Every structure is written in structure tokens, then in C-alpha cells.
Amino acid sequence: MKKVVVASVLTSFLLSTGCASIVSDSSYPVAISSSPSDAQFVVEDLNGNEIHAGRTPATVTLSAGESYFQKAKYRVKFHKDGYEDKAVLLESKLDGWYFGNILLGGVIGMLIVDPVTGAMWKLPEGQATVLEQKYASAPNNGDLTIVSIDQLSDIERDSLVRIN
């Protein structure tokens, strides 16, 4: 009798949960960093809703799933005075444990539990970006500053005039 109860509890547990829900998470800590550090950043969903704001380096916890069978996508915007603003896309990937439902979680885990909880998705562990200087600033004392064309933005390059 004891074996039947244990077997039925185990079976109902396996049928009512998803494999990824058991082994993985539905939200993940994501490290946000920049070079140079101490840049302001804003994490937004693709609708423009602010999820988190702070200064680099930082760690934020983000949901891996957006909605039923929808992976989460975020835009991380970086700003630092003297540097070009930059935005990068942060996107969930399918979690390998989701396919464990074929063996353990069954149809309920694969079609209901993991998609609803978002555990079928996984976010990358870290997001880093390199900020580029906007322009080389000339000192106020009248000295000449020489800069590489690589340090100029596209707009500044377009406004250059060739001297023969």
C-alpha cells in the first residue's frame, strides 16, 4: 500500500510540473557592465517600459519569459558623458532542460507548466558593452589637439572637409 501511495504521489508530481521548472529558474541575475565603468544604464522591455536603471557594474534579476511561449527581450541603454550612447538587445534562449519534459515532465510540463512559468527560457549570464568616445575635446587654453578619425562619430566624419 505504501508503494502505491509513493508511486502515485511521484507520478502526480511529475505530471503536474515541467522539467525546466524543476531544474531551472524563470528569472535570472544578469550582470550589466561597461567599459569604461560607471555608465548609466536603463533596462527596458521592447515596449519601452523601464524595468531597471542604475550604474555599471550592476546585477539585475530579469524574467526569462514574456508570456505563454514568448521569450523575454530587453533593450539595455548605456549613457556616459563624453561617450556615444549605446543600446544592446538582451534576448532569452530556449533552456535545454525544457526538452527533459519528453522523459520526465510529459505533455503537461511541455505545453503548460514550463511555458506559463517562463522556465522554458534562459537569459545569458552577463551583458557588457564598450562605449566609444564621442569626440576629443580641445583644451580651453588654445592648444592644438590631434585626434584619430576613428575617434569621430559618423556625423562628425561626414562634416569633415578635405584640405589639399
Long-range contacts (C-beta under 8 A, 24 or more apart in sequence): 14-104, 14-105, 14-106, 14-109, 15-105, 15-106, 15-108, 15-109, 16-108, 16-113, 17-105, 17-109, 17-113, 18-98, 18-101, 18-105, 18-108, 18-109, 18-110, 18-112, 18-113, 18-114, 18-117, 18-119, 18-120, 19-97, 19-98, 19-99, 19-100, 19-101, 19-103, 19-104, 19-105, 19-109, 19-114, 20-95, 20-97, 20-98, 20-100, 20-101, 20-105, 20-109, 20-114, 20-119, 20-120, 21-105, 21-109, 21-113, 21-114, 21-117, 21-119, 22-104, 22-105, 23-97, 23-100, 24-95, 24-97, 24-119, 24-122, 25-64, 25-119, 26-63, 26-64, 26-65, 26-117, 26-118, 26-119, 26-121, 27-61, 27-62, 27-63, 27-64, 27-118, 28-61, 28-62, 28-64, 28-122, 28-123, 28-125, 29-59, 29-60, 29-61, 30-59, 30-60, 30-61, 30-62, 30-90, 30-123, 30-124, 30-125, 30-126, 30-127, 31-57, 31-58, 31-59, 31-125, 31-126, 31-127, 31-128, 32-56, 32-57, 32-58, 32-59, 32-60, 32-76, 32-126, 32-127, 32-128, 33-57, 33-58, 33-126, 33-127, 33-128, 33-129, 34-78, 34-80, 34-128, 34-129, 34-130, 34-131, 35-128, 35-129, 35-130, 35-131, 36-80, 36-83, 36-131, 38-80, 39-78, 39-79, 39-80, 39-83, 39-131, 40-78, 40-79, 40-80, 41-76, 41-77, 41-78, 41-79, 42-76, 42-77, 43-74, 43-75, 43-76, 43-90, 44-74, 44-75, 44-76, 44-77, 45-72, 45-73, 45-74, 45-75, 46-73, 46-74, 46-75, 62-90, 62-123, 63-118, 64-92, 64-95, 64-118, 64-119, 64-121, 64-122, 64-123, 65-92, 65-115, 65-117, 65-118, 65-119, 65-120, 65-121, 66-118, 68-115, 68-116, 69-115, 69-120, 71-121, 72-118, 72-121, 72-123, 76-127, 76-129, 78-129, 78-131, 80-131, 82-133, 82-134, 82-137, 83-131, 83-132, 83-133, 83-134, 84-131, 84-132, 84-133, 84-134, 84-153, 86-129, 86-131, 86-132, 88-127, 88-129, 90-123, 90-124, 90-127, 92-121, 92-122, 92-123, 93-121, 93-122, 93-123, 93-124, 94-120, 94-121, 94-122, 95-119, 95-120, 95-121, 95-122
